[in-house]
Amino acid sequence: MLQIEYNKSLAATIELSLSSLMFQELGPDARDVLGVVAFFPQGVDENNVDWLFPTITDRKNIFDKFCVLSLAYRNDGFITMLAPIRDYLSPKNPISAPLLCSIKEHYFTRLSIHVEPGKPGFEEAKWIMSEDVNVEHLLDVFTSIDVTSGGAWGACVGFMKHLAWHKPRLVILGPKIETLPDDHPSKLECLHHLSRLFDKVGNHMERKRLLTHTLKLCRERGEDHQLIRTLRHLSHTNFAMGLYEEGVQQAKEALGIAERRGDRVEQAWCLIELARLLRCDIQLDAAEEAASRAIGLLPEEGEQFLVCQCHYALGRIYQSKGKTVKAIHHYEVALEIASPFSWLNLLFHNHFSLAQLLFDEGRFDDAHVHVVYAKSHAVSNHDTYLLARAMWLQASFWHKQHRLEDAKSEALRAVDAFEKLGAEITVKRVKELLRLIDHDIRASERFGHPS
């Protein structure tokens, strides 16, 4: 039936509903509202109808009648519709649909809000967690209609910023961003924030490739602020890839530019990156000096997020120095700063590091508590990469405690997650752990000991 007379029968059924007295009584705007519901893959969030449709009166009644007429239905807080009805009713030329274009502008305005932990608007930006699919579709359509549209690409930057903080994942817009001409006004910003998403899912090689292109554009345009930021993020990526010497050079270049500009906050960021790299390069005193300098540059209020980063860095440095008491102190200070703001990423990293430290100290129960906290923060942040890291750590703990089957199960879950994210370097490391676990399981079975 779907193949024969499908379009005719579907059209007849829908048009019959649209011509009914109940639908006609909804007023002249009802058809346009229905088109908006059809346009979005998720439909319309019931919590947003007031700000999405401020000019439409009797909004609740209109949506109720859509459901009565079987043109739409309610699903997990959204007014949505079946795919065949969506295909039929969705605007064929979105740019010529006035109500949809008005709603597009509402979304673009919402995406333009600056998103940064500890700053106004950060918590409110969590709305993206439920509407990311709708927004991505909106951007995909309107960036295709007008490739040169600054508004659409500016909103694309805002979308990626929101995702990076509140729902880290890759976007279907990536190939479009890369094929923009290098002189496109939004190319540099889009590349930068696309690279952040690759960082969030643990694909550091891809992030480095994107940042290298971004760095080229920054140098060509002579934009110091962008240059500092790109060098700093490149240094962080090299840190994640174990390329410490290259990362140190980039962090130092960024720091020099920030000092010349007198930008104390950027200097602090650069020093934090430098401290991380120097710690991993076993230059612990230099790392401690850099992190301490960073704290000294920051005001007492207004930069709590960066202060929290400083304490986390110092915790890692003192942990490497074997100064357990000092390390725990700085981790706990960082947790105290991050908790009221629900900075899930920082909460994860501090609990994760405390778990490592306490395990090395033989405090297994305390270590396990912090692993559980770390996992919960990764889940709350919808961060598959961090959750996989916690699984990997848990597998390592259980391996050391000879809970081999539990260790294998957790390691397999971690490998699966890392492979789906494309985190190739990390996959190799977890597979090495799996190899050791399998070896111990075979040895246990050979000698008759339960695993």
C-alpha positions as CSV (number, residue, x, y, z in Angstrom):
1,M,0.0,0.0,0.0
2,L,2.9,2.3,0.7
3,Q,4.1,1.8,-2.9
4,I,0.8,2.0,-4.7
5,E,-1.2,5.2,-4.5
6,Y,0.9,6.2,-1.4
7,N,1.2,9.9,-2.2
8,K,-2.4,10.2,-3.3
9,S,-3.9,8.3,-0.3
10,L,-1.7,10.1,2.2
11,A,-2.4,13.5,0.7
12,A,-6.1,12.8,0.6
13,T,-6.1,11.7,4.3
14,I,-4.1,14.7,5.5
15,E,-6.1,17.3,3.4
16,L,-9.3,15.8,4.7
17,S,-8.1,16.6,8.2
18,L,-7.0,20.0,7.2
19,S,-10.4,20.8,5.7
20,S,-12.3,19.7,8.7
21,L,-14.3,22.2,10.7
22,M,-12.1,21.5,13.8
23,F,-8.9,22.5,12.0
24,Q,-10.5,25.5,10.2
25,E,-11.6,26.9,13.6
26,L,-7.9,27.0,14.7
27,G,-7.4,30.1,12.5
28,P,-5.2,31.0,9.5
29,D,-1.9,30.4,11.3
30,A,-2.6,26.7,12.1
31,R,-1.2,25.4,8.8
32,D,2.0,27.3,9.3
33,V,2.4,26.0,12.8
34,L,1.9,22.5,11.6
35,G,4.6,23.1,9.0
36,V,7.0,24.1,11.7
37,V,6.3,20.9,13.7
38,A,6.8,18.9,10.5
39,F,10.1,20.6,9.8
40,F,11.9,19.6,13.0
41,P,12.9,15.9,13.4
42,Q,11.9,16.0,17.1
43,G,8.9,18.2,16.6
44,V,8.4,21.1,19.0
45,D,9.4,21.0,22.6
46,E,6.2,21.7,24.6
47,N,8.2,23.8,27.1
48,N,9.3,26.2,24.3
49,V,6.0,27.0,22.6
50,D,5.7,30.3,24.3
51,W,9.0,31.7,23.1
52,L,8.9,29.9,19.8
53,F,5.4,31.1,18.8
54,P,4.9,34.5,20.6
55,T,2.6,35.8,17.9
56,I,0.3,32.8,17.9
57,T,-2.6,33.0,20.3
58,D,-4.3,30.0,21.9
59,R,-1.1,27.9,21.3
60,K,-2.0,25.1,23.7
61,N,-5.4,24.6,22.1
62,I,-3.9,24.4,18.6
63,F,-1.5,21.7,19.6
64,D,-4.2,19.8,21.5
65,K,-6.3,19.8,18.3
66,F,-3.4,18.6,16.1
67,C,-3.3,15.5,18.4
68,V,-7.0,15.0,18.3
69,L,-6.9,15.1,14.5
70,S,-4.0,12.6,14.5
71,L,-1.8,15.1,12.6
72,A,0.6,15.0,15.6
73,Y,1.2,13.2,18.9
74,R,3.0,13.8,22.1
75,N,6.3,12.0,22.7
76,D,8.6,12.6,25.7
77,G,7.8,16.3,26.0
78,F,7.6,17.0,22.3
79,I,4.7,17.6,19.9
80,T,5.8,15.5,16.9
81,M,4.4,13.5,14.0
82,L,4.9,10.4,12.0
83,A,7.5,10.5,9.2
84,P,5.1,10.3,6.2
85,I,3.1,13.2,7.6
86,R,6.3,15.1,8.3
87,D,7.4,14.6,4.7
88,Y,4.1,15.9,3.3
89,L,3.7,18.9,5.6
90,S,7.3,20.1,5.9
91,P,7.9,23.4,4.0
92,K,9.3,22.6,0.6
93,N,11.2,25.9,0.5
94,P,12.1,26.7,4.1
95,I,13.4,30.2,3.3
96,S,10.0,31.2,2.0
97,A,8.1,30.0,5.1
98,P,7.8,33.2,7.3
99,L,6.9,31.5,10.6
100,L,9.8,29.0,10.2
101,C,12.2,31.8,9.4
102,S,11.0,33.7,12.5
103,I,11.6,30.6,14.7
104,K,15.0,30.2,13.1
105,E,15.9,33.7,14.3
106,H,14.7,32.8,17.8
107,Y,17.0,29.8,17.8
108,F,19.9,31.8,16.4
109,T,19.5,34.4,19.1
110,R,19.4,31.7,21.8
111,L,22.6,30.2,20.4
112,S,24.4,33.6,20.4
113,I,24.5,33.6,24.2
114,H,28.1,33.3,25.5
115,V,28.7,29.9,27.1
116,E,31.4,29.7,29.7
117,P,31.4,28.0,33.1
118,G,30.7,30.4,35.9
119,K,29.4,33.1,33.6
120,P,25.7,34.2,33.2
121,G,23.8,32.0,30.8
122,F,25.9,28.8,31.2
123,E,23.3,26.8,33.1
124,E,20.5,28.0,30.9
125,A,22.4,26.7,27.8
126,K,21.6,23.2,28.9
127,W,18.5,23.4,26.9
128,I,20.7,22.2,24.0
129,M,20.8,18.7,25.6
130,S,17.2,18.0,24.6
131,E,17.0,20.0,21.3
132,D,20.4,19.3,19.7
133,V,18.9,17.2,16.9
134,N,16.4,19.9,16.0
135,V,19.0,22.6,16.0
136,E,21.5,20.6,14.0
137,H,18.8,20.0,11.3
138,L,17.9,23.7,11.3
139,L,21.5,24.6,10.7
140,D,22.1,21.9,8.1
141,V,19.2,23.2,6.1
142,F,19.9,26.9,6.3
143,T,23.7,26.7,5.8
144,S,22.9,24.7,2.6
145,I,20.5,27.3,1.3
146,D,22.9,30.2,1.7
147,V,26.6,29.1,2.1
148,T,27.6,32.7,2.6
149,S,25.1,33.5,5.3
150,G,27.0,34.9,8.3
151,G,24.0,34.4,10.5
152,A,23.6,30.7,9.9
153,W,27.4,30.0,10.3
154,G,27.5,32.2,13.4
155,A,24.7,30.1,14.9
156,C,26.7,27.0,13.9
157,V,29.6,28.3,16.1
158,G,27.2,28.9,19.0
159,F,25.7,25.4,18.5
160,M,29.2,23.7,18.7
161,K,30.0,25.8,21.8
162,H,26.8,24.6,23.5
163,L,27.5,21.0,22.6
164,A,31.1,21.2,23.8
165,W,30.0,22.1,27.3
166,H,26.7,20.3,27.7
167,K,26.5,17.4,25.2
168,P,29.9,16.6,23.6
169,R,29.5,14.8,20.3
170,L,30.4,15.2,16.6
171,V,28.2,17.0,14.2
172,I,27.0,16.3,10.6
173,L,28.1,19.9,9.8
174,G,31.8,19.0,9.9
175,P,32.3,18.3,6.2
176,K,30.5,21.5,5.3
177,I,32.7,23.5,7.6
178,E,35.9,22.1,6.1
179,T,34.8,22.8,2.5
180,L,34.1,26.5,3.2
181,P,36.6,28.8,1.4
182,D,39.5,29.8,3.6
183,D,38.5,33.5,3.2
184,H,35.0,32.8,4.5
185,P,34.4,35.0,7.5
186,S,33.2,32.1,9.7
187,K,35.7,29.5,8.6
188,L,38.3,30.1,11.3
189,E,35.7,30.1,14.2
190,C,33.9,27.1,12.8
191,L,37.1,25.1,12.4
192,H,38.2,26.0,16.0
193,H,35.0,24.8,17.6
194,L,34.7,21.7,15.4
195,S,38.2,20.8,16.7
196,R,37.0,21.2,20.3
197,L,34.3,18.6,19.6
198,F,36.9,16.2,18.3
199,D,38.9,16.8,21.5
200,K,35.8,16.1,23.6
201,V,35.4,12.6,22.0
202,G,39.1,11.8,22.3
203,N,40.0,12.0,18.6
204,H,43.2,14.0,19.1
205,M,44.8,13.3,15.7
206,E,41.8,14.8,13.9
207,R,41.7,17.7,16.3
208,K,45.4,18.5,15.6
209,R,44.7,18.4,11.8
210,L,41.9,20.9,12.2
211,L,43.9,23.2,14.6
212,T,46.9,23.1,12.2
213,H,44.7,24.5,9.5
214,T,43.2,27.0,11.9
215,L,46.7,28.1,12.9
216,K,47.6,28.8,9.3
217,L,44.5,31.0,8.9
218,C,45.3,32.9,12.1
219,R,48.8,33.7,10.9
220,E,47.6,34.8,7.5
221,R,45.0,37.1,9.1
222,G,47.3,38.4,11.8
223,E,44.7,38.0,14.6
224,D,46.7,37.8,17.8
225,H,43.8,36.8,20.0
226,Q,42.9,33.9,17.7
227,L,46.5,33.0,17.4
228,I,47.0,32.7,21.2
229,R,43.9,30.6,21.5
230,T,44.8,28.2,18.7
231,L,48.4,27.8,19.9
232,R,47.1,27.1,23.4
233,H,44.7,24.4,22.1
234,L,47.3,22.9,19.9
235,S,49.6,22.6,22.9
236,H,46.8,20.9,24.8
237,T,46.3,18.5,21.9
238,N,50.0,17.6,21.8
239,F,49.8,17.1,25.5
240,A,47.1,14.5,25.0
241,M,49.1,12.9,22.2
242,G,52.3,12.7,24.4
243,L,54.1,15.2,22.1
244,Y,55.3,17.3,25.1
245,E,58.3,19.1,23.5
246,E,56.1,20.4,20.6
247,G,53.4,21.4,23.0
248,V,55.8,23.3,25.3
249,Q,57.0,25.4,22.3
250,Q,53.4,26.3,21.3
251,A,52.4,27.1,24.9
252,K,55.5,29.4,25.2
253,E,54.8,31.2,22.0
254,A,51.1,31.7,23.0
255,L,52.3,33.0,26.4
256,G,54.7,35.5,24.8
257,I,51.9,37.0,22.7
258,A,49.6,37.2,25.7
259,E,52.3,38.9,27.7
260,R,52.9,41.4,24.9
261,R,49.1,42.1,24.8
262,G,48.9,42.4,28.7
263,D,46.1,39.8,28.8
264,R,46.4,38.3,32.3
265,V,43.6,35.7,31.8
266,E,45.1,34.4,28.6
267,Q,48.5,34.3,30.3
268,A,47.0,32.2,33.0
269,W,45.5,29.8,30.5
270,C,48.9,29.5,28.7
271,L,50.7,28.9,32.0
272,I,48.2,26.1,32.9
273,E,48.9,24.4,29.6
274,L,52.6,24.8,30.1
275,A,52.3,23.3,33.6
276,R,50.6,20.3,32.3
277,L,53.1,19.7,29.6
278,L,56.1,20.2,31.9
279,R,54.7,17.8,34.5
280,C,54.4,15.1,31.9
281,D,57.9,15.9,30.6
282,I,59.1,15.3,34.3
283,Q,60.1,19.0,34.7
284,L,58.1,19.1,38.0
285,D,59.6,22.2,39.6
286,A,59.1,24.2,36.4
287,A,55.5,22.9,36.2
288,E,54.8,23.9,39.8
289,E,56.2,27.4,39.1
290,A,54.0,27.8,36.0
291,A,50.8,26.7,37.8
292,S,51.6,29.0,40.8
293,R,52.2,31.9,38.5
294,A,48.9,31.3,36.8
295,I,47.0,31.5,40.2
296,G,48.9,34.8,41.0
297,L,47.6,36.4,37.8
298,L,43.9,35.8,38.5
299,P,41.5,38.0,40.5
300,E,39.8,36.6,43.6
301,E,36.4,36.7,42.0
302,G,35.2,36.2,38.4
303,E,37.6,33.5,37.2
304,Q,36.7,30.6,39.4
305,F,36.7,28.2,36.5
306,L,40.3,29.0,35.7
307,V,41.3,29.0,39.4
308,C,39.8,25.6,39.7
309,Q,41.9,24.5,36.7
310,C,45.0,25.8,38.5
311,H,44.3,23.8,41.6
312,Y,43.7,20.7,39.5
313,A,47.0,21.2,37.8
314,L,48.8,21.6,41.1
315,G,47.2,18.5,42.4
316,R,48.5,16.5,39.4
317,I,52.0,18.1,39.9
318,Y,52.2,17.2,43.6
319,Q,50.9,13.7,42.9
320,S,53.8,13.3,40.4
321,K,56.2,14.6,43.1
322,G,54.9,12.0,45.6
323,K,53.5,14.8,47.9
324,T,50.2,13.0,48.5
325,V,48.9,15.4,51.2
326,K,49.4,18.5,49.1
327,A,47.9,16.7,46.0
328,I,44.8,15.7,47.9
329,H,44.4,19.3,49.3
330,H,44.5,20.8,45.8
331,Y,42.0,18.2,44.4
332,E,39.7,18.9,47.3
333,V,39.9,22.7,46.8
334,A,39.1,22.2,43.1
335,L,36.1,20.0,43.9
336,E,34.9,22.6,46.4
337,I,35.0,25.3,43.7
338,A,33.5,23.2,41.0
339,S,30.6,21.6,43.0
340,P,28.3,24.6,43.4
341,F,28.6,25.3,39.7
342,S,28.1,21.6,38.7
343,W,31.1,21.8,36.4
344,L,30.9,18.1,35.4
345,N,34.0,18.0,33.4
346,L,36.2,19.3,36.2
347,L,34.4,17.3,38.8
348,F,35.1,14.2,36.7
349,H,38.8,14.9,36.3
350,N,39.4,15.7,40.0
351,H,37.6,12.5,41.2
352,F,39.4,10.5,38.5
353,S,42.8,11.7,39.7
354,L,41.9,11.2,43.3
355,A,40.9,7.6,42.5
356,Q,44.3,7.0,40.8
357,L,46.2,8.6,43.7
358,L,44.3,6.6,46.4
359,F,44.6,3.4,44.5
360,D,48.4,3.9,44.3
361,E,48.3,4.4,48.1
362,G,46.6,1.1,48.6
363,R,43.3,2.8,49.7
364,F,41.1,0.7,47.5
365,D,37.7,1.4,49.0
366,D,38.3,5.2,48.9
367,A,39.6,4.9,45.3
368,H,36.5,3.0,44.3
369,V,34.2,5.8,45.7
370,H,35.9,8.4,43.5
371,V,35.7,6.1,40.4
372,V,31.9,5.9,41.0
373,Y,31.7,9.7,41.3
374,A,33.7,10.1,38.2
375,K,31.4,7.7,36.2
376,S,28.3,9.5,37.5
377,H,29.7,12.9,36.3
378,A,30.6,11.5,32.9
379,V,27.1,10.1,32.5
380,S,25.4,13.3,33.6
381,N,27.6,15.2,31.1
382,H,26.7,12.7,28.3
383,D,30.4,12.3,27.8
384,T,31.1,8.9,26.4
385,Y,34.8,9.5,26.2
386,L,35.2,10.3,29.9
387,L,32.9,7.5,30.8
388,A,35.1,5.1,28.8
389,R,38.2,6.4,30.6
390,A,36.5,5.7,34.0
391,M,35.7,2.2,32.8
392,W,39.3,1.7,31.7
393,L,40.5,2.9,35.2
394,Q,38.0,0.6,36.9
395,A,39.2,-2.3,34.8
396,S,42.8,-1.5,35.9
397,F,41.8,-1.5,39.5
398,W,40.0,-4.8,39.3
399,H,42.9,-6.4,37.4
400,K,45.2,-5.4,40.2
401,Q,42.8,-6.9,42.7
402,H,42.5,-10.1,40.7
403,R,38.9,-9.6,39.9
404,L,39.8,-10.7,36.3
405,E,36.3,-11.4,34.8
406,D,35.0,-8.1,36.1
407,A,38.2,-6.4,34.8
408,K,37.7,-8.0,31.3
409,S,34.0,-7.0,31.1
410,E,34.8,-3.4,32.0
411,A,37.8,-3.2,29.6
412,L,35.7,-4.6,26.7
413,R,33.1,-1.9,27.3
414,A,35.8,0.7,27.3
415,V,37.3,-0.6,24.0
416,D,33.8,-0.6,22.4
417,A,33.2,3.0,23.4
418,F,36.7,4.2,22.3
419,E,36.3,2.5,19.0
420,K,33.0,4.1,18.3
421,L,34.5,7.5,19.1
422,G,37.5,6.9,16.8
423,A,40.0,7.3,19.7
424,E,42.6,5.0,18.1
425,I,45.5,5.8,20.5
426,T,43.4,5.0,23.6
427,V,42.0,1.8,22.0
428,K,45.5,0.4,21.7
429,R,46.3,1.1,25.3
430,V,43.1,-0.5,26.6
431,K,43.7,-3.5,24.3
432,E,47.1,-3.9,25.9
433,L,45.4,-4.1,29.3
434,L,42.9,-6.6,27.9
435,R,45.9,-8.7,26.7
436,L,47.3,-8.8,30.2
437,I,43.9,-9.6,31.7
438,D,43.4,-12.5,29.3
439,H,46.9,-13.8,30.1
440,D,46.1,-13.8,33.8
441,I,42.8,-15.5,33.2
442,R,44.5,-18.3,31.3
443,A,47.2,-18.6,34.0
444,S,44.5,-18.8,36.6
445,E,42.6,-21.5,34.8
446,R,45.8,-23.5,34.1
447,F,46.6,-23.6,37.8
448,G,43.1,-24.1,39.0
449,H,42.6,-20.7,40.7
450,P,39.3,-19.0,40.3
451,S,39.5,-15.7,38.5
